[in-house]
Amino acid sequence: MQISKKSLFDFAIIGAGISGASTAYFLKKYGKKVVVIDKGKIASGGSGAAGAFLSPKICSNSLYTSFVNDAFAYSIDFYKENFPQFLNQSGILRLLKSKDEIEKCKRYEKNLPTSFKYLQANEIKDIEKVACEFGGYFFDDGATVDSIGVIKSMLCDIDVIEGLHVENLELKDGYYNIADIKAKGIVICVGKSDDFDEISYIKLKNIYGHRLDMKTSSHIPFHLHKSCSIGASDKGIVHIGATHIPSYSYDSHKDFTYKIDEMIELAKSYVDFEDFEVKNIHFGARNSTLDFFPALGAVIDAKETLRKYPYIQKGTKVPKDKYIHRKNMYIHSGLGARGFVWAPKTAEILARNICENIPVDKKLDTQRLFLKYAKSSFIYG
Ligand SMILES: Cc1cc2nc3c(=O)[nH]c(=O)nc-3n(C[C@H](O)[C@H](O)[C@H](O)COP(=O)(O)OP(=O)(O)OC[C@H]3O[C@@H](n4cnc5c(N)ncnc54)[C@H](O)[C@@H]3O)c2cc1C
């Protein structure tokens, strides 16, 4: 969309991946005038590379599992209601890797938020040409979304500027000035980036991965997930994908096709494809916080807060309303391996925080990450 010079906005959202697009979508619902800015194109980061599977987590009854499973249920309803044309709800079969995993999953069944069926190995082989020694869990609700389609659609009536690399968030006379844009507030949705000092207290780590669009005459009736994911057939195309390359390993190769062959071999070991031709390769990184919960909420001015309350570094508690925050600056990041599961829920939480002052849950709020940073940067002396 063309932007008029010196446009005024309530919020400039930096990053046009799923976190930026969903934030823009919810802020707009609250009547805010927003612009989304990306150094590349819409969905040119990790979001465009994602297979965008929406599946529940089978795990012990931890806070993390319950947050993820709430977000999963929310995301299915959200995409079904607002973007049904991009949702492929063919069900997901989560293949198990060992006898131990079968035992574990049986214990965790009670934590599942959705209907499921355990299928024995022989039942799965009957369904498709799927190699599976230990059976798997089938979730009727399991789905994928078309990652690029859904992001573009979320942004279809929102101002977007592509090809603008934002490096400086300067506040002058109450506005952040970015090229010809003036915005009263900023939401940082850039994934892992060293571009902004303001968020350097939030530690994120990257893992790289691929999605391949494969042409095949084999028909895959539902989505499959094990160490790599295989999507259900859609007009003769099957997506296979995995995040399988740690950043240190990518940094030493700098080759975006690195380990593709391994991933194809893995996919072939799950499904006996009749034929297989790579049509497109998508590559990108996902980013996670160290505790795997998203990084959400108001950005803390880490330096100023520590200058005023240095004893935070020794573990002394200071009420959150005493913290110094960057003016009207927020973050929505660290969505990890489940960005498309988290984003609708976390974007709505952030919009409610910004527009209605409803606090962000402390497991998601970046305050926890600030406290970790403060303690780790404490110099004993
Ligand atoms: C191979 C792969 C498979 C995945 N599979 C799944 C899956 O099945 N299910 C699921 O839910 N999730 C999956 N994920 C995870 C999911 O894709 C991520 O959690 C999600 O994309 C993160 O979105 P984001 O918007 O935070 O980051 P990104 O999509 O990386 O977007 C950040 C954007 O910010 C822009 N940017 C960065 N710095 C600047 C700057 N200084 N100025 C302007 N713009 C900037 C970038 O160009 C980019 O477009 C997968 C990820 C990968 C890589």
The ligand as an SDF file (V2000), in Angstrom:
LIG
                    3D

 53 58  0  0  0  0  0  0  0  0999 V2000
   11.1680  -24.1440    8.9440 C   0  0  0  0  0  0  0  0  0  0  0  0
   10.1980  -23.6620    9.9720 C   0  0  0  0  0  0  0  0  0  0  0  0
    9.0720  -24.4150   10.2830 C   0  0  0  0  0  0  0  0  0  0  0  0
    8.1680  -23.9760   11.2430 C   0  0  0  0  0  0  0  0  0  0  0  0
    7.0240  -24.7050   11.4710 N   0  0  0  0  0  0  0  0  0  0  0  0
    6.0740  -24.2100   12.2910 C   0  0  0  0  0  0  0  0  0  0  0  0
    4.8380  -24.8990   12.4600 C   0  0  0  0  0  0  0  0  0  0  0  0
    4.6140  -25.9610   11.8800 O   0  0  0  0  0  0  0  0  0  0  0  0
    3.9020  -24.3520   13.2750 N   0  0  0  0  0  0  0  0  0  0  0  0
    4.0960  -23.1480   13.9070 C   0  0  0  0  0  0  0  0  0  0  0  0
    3.1850  -22.6730   14.6030 O   0  0  0  0  0  0  0  0  0  0  0  0
    5.2780  -22.4890   13.7870 N   0  0  0  0  0  0  0  0  0  0  0  0
    6.2600  -22.9940   13.0120 C   0  0  0  0  0  0  0  0  0  0  0  0
    7.4630  -22.3520   12.8860 N   0  0  0  0  0  0  0  0  0  0  0  0
    7.7360  -21.2140   13.7780 C   0  0  0  0  0  0  0  0  0  0  0  0
    7.1450  -19.9370   13.2500 C   0  0  0  0  0  0  0  0  0  0  0  0
    7.3960  -19.8280   11.8920 O   0  0  0  0  0  0  0  0  0  0  0  0
    7.7380  -18.7590   14.0250 C   0  0  0  0  0  0  0  0  0  0  0  0
    7.4590  -18.8770   15.3970 O   0  0  0  0  0  0  0  0  0  0  0  0
    7.1430  -17.4550   13.5140 C   0  0  0  0  0  0  0  0  0  0  0  0
    7.3120  -17.3620   12.1280 O   0  0  0  0  0  0  0  0  0  0  0  0
    7.7830  -16.2480   14.1790 C   0  0  0  0  0  0  0  0  0  0  0  0
    7.1780  -15.1340   13.6070 O   0  0  0  0  0  0  0  0  0  0  0  0
    7.7350  -13.6820   13.8020 P   0  0  0  0  0  0  0  0  0  0  0  0
    6.7680  -12.7930   13.1490 O   0  0  0  0  0  0  0  0  0  0  0  0
    8.0600  -13.4690   15.2440 O   0  0  0  0  0  0  0  0  0  0  0  0
    9.1630  -13.6790   13.0570 O   0  0  0  0  0  0  0  0  0  0  0  0
    9.4840  -13.6050   11.4810 P   0  0  0  0  0  0  0  0  0  0  0  0
    8.5160  -14.3480   10.6790 O   0  0  0  0  0  0  0  0  0  0  0  0
   10.9270  -13.9860   11.3520 O   0  0  0  0  0  0  0  0  0  0  0  0
    9.2760  -12.0710   11.1310 O   0  0  0  0  0  0  0  0  0  0  0  0
   10.1520  -11.0630   11.5300 C   0  0  0  0  0  0  0  0  0  0  0  0
   10.1710  -10.0320   10.4130 C   0  0  0  0  0  0  0  0  0  0  0  0
   10.8840   -8.8940   10.8830 O   0  0  0  0  0  0  0  0  0  0  0  0
   11.6100   -8.3520    9.8080 C   0  0  0  0  0  0  0  0  0  0  0  0
   12.6990   -7.5460   10.3790 N   0  0  0  0  0  0  0  0  0  0  0  0
   13.7210   -7.9830   11.1660 C   0  0  0  0  0  0  0  0  0  0  0  0
   14.4960   -6.9410   11.5390 N   0  0  0  0  0  0  0  0  0  0  0  0
   13.9550   -5.8310   10.9800 C   0  0  0  0  0  0  0  0  0  0  0  0
   14.2960   -4.4500   11.0000 C   0  0  0  0  0  0  0  0  0  0  0  0
   15.3410   -4.0080   11.7070 N   0  0  0  0  0  0  0  0  0  0  0  0
   13.5390   -3.5700   10.2840 N   0  0  0  0  0  0  0  0  0  0  0  0
   12.4700   -4.0080    9.5840 C   0  0  0  0  0  0  0  0  0  0  0  0
   12.0830   -5.3020    9.5370 N   0  0  0  0  0  0  0  0  0  0  0  0
   12.8130   -6.2100   10.2330 C   0  0  0  0  0  0  0  0  0  0  0  0
   12.0880   -9.5680    9.0230 C   0  0  0  0  0  0  0  0  0  0  0  0
   12.3770   -9.2430    7.6800 O   0  0  0  0  0  0  0  0  0  0  0  0
   10.8810  -10.5120    9.1650 C   0  0  0  0  0  0  0  0  0  0  0  0
   10.0040  -10.4390    8.0510 O   0  0  0  0  0  0  0  0  0  0  0  0
    8.4030  -22.7680   11.9400 C   0  0  0  0  0  0  0  0  0  0  0  0
    9.5350  -22.0070   11.6550 C   0  0  0  0  0  0  0  0  0  0  0  0
   10.4250  -22.4350   10.6780 C   0  0  0  0  0  0  0  0  0  0  0  0
   11.6440  -21.5950   10.3880 C   0  0  0  0  0  0  0  0  0  0  0  0
  1  2  1  0
  2  3  1  0
  2 52  2  0
  3  4  2  0
  4  5  1  0
  4 50  1  0
  5  6  2  0
  6  7  1  0
  6 13  1  0
  7  8  2  0
  7  9  1  0
  9 10  1  0
 10 11  2  0
 10 12  1  0
 12 13  2  0
 13 14  1  0
 14 15  1  0
 14 50  1  0
 15 16  1  0
 16 17  1  0
 16 18  1  0
 18 19  1  0
 18 20  1  0
 20 21  1  0
 20 22  1  0
 22 23  1  0
 23 24  1  0
 24 25  2  0
 24 26  1  0
 24 27  1  0
 27 28  1  0
 28 29  2  0
 28 30  1  0
 28 31  1  0
 31 32  1  0
 32 33  1  0
 33 34  1  0
 33 48  1  0
 34 35  1  0
 35 36  1  0
 35 46  1  0
 36 37  1  0
 36 45  1  0
 37 38  2  0
 38 39  1  0
 39 40  1  0
 39 45  2  0
 40 41  1  0
 40 42  2  0
 42 43  1  0
 43 44  2  0
 44 45  1  0
 46 47  1  0
 46 48  1  0
 48 49  1  0
 50 51  2  0
 51 52  1  0
 52 53  1  0
M  END
$$$$
